Amino acid sequence: MNRTGRSAGALLPAMTTNAYEVAGLSPEAGVAIGDTPKKALLFAAHTGADLPPEVQKFIDDAR
């Protein structure tokens, strides 16, 4: 048994959440994840030195 009181091999129950398209941002660049659109957080994955311009614009506009 570990510090959480569960055996080391115990499985956690599956969790689900929602993904939402973000206006002005292609789903390939990023999506919002959360229980509701108002509570969702932006998630983007990118393999490069700079963010895609549309993601950077979204961040800049939110400031």
N, C-alpha and C positions, 0 to 999 in steps of 0.2 A: 504494500500500500504506500502511496506517495503522500506528500504534504496536503493535497487537496482532499484526502480521504477516499480517493478512488484507487483501484488497482492500476498498475502501470499500463496494462493493456486495455483498459476500459474505453469504449467508444462514446463519443459525445453525440447527442441527438442532432440530426440534420437541421440546419437553419435555412430559411428562405428569406429573400427580400426582393424588392422591386428595382428594376432599372428603367430609367426614363431618358428619352432623347432631350437634348439641350438645344433650345432655339438658337440658331446661328452657328451651330457646331455639328459637323458630321459625326455620326455614331462611330465611325472608324477612328476619329480623333479623341473622343471622350463621351462618357455618359454620366448621368447622375444616378447614384445608388442610395436607396433609403426606403423607409416605410411609406412616406408620402412625398409628392413633388416638393412641398415646402421644406421638408426636413432632409431632403436628399443632399448628398455631397458629390461634388464633381470628381470623377476618376478618369485619368488619362494615362495611357501607356505610350511611351515613345522610346525609340532606340537611336538617339542622336544627341549631339551637343546642345542643340537649341530646341525649344518647344515649337510645334507647328504654329505658324502665324495666327491661325484662327483661335488656338488655345491661348496664346499670349494675349490676343485682343480681348478675349473673354475675361481673363484675369485682370487685365488693365482696366477694363470697363467696370469691374466689380469694386474697384478701390474708390 
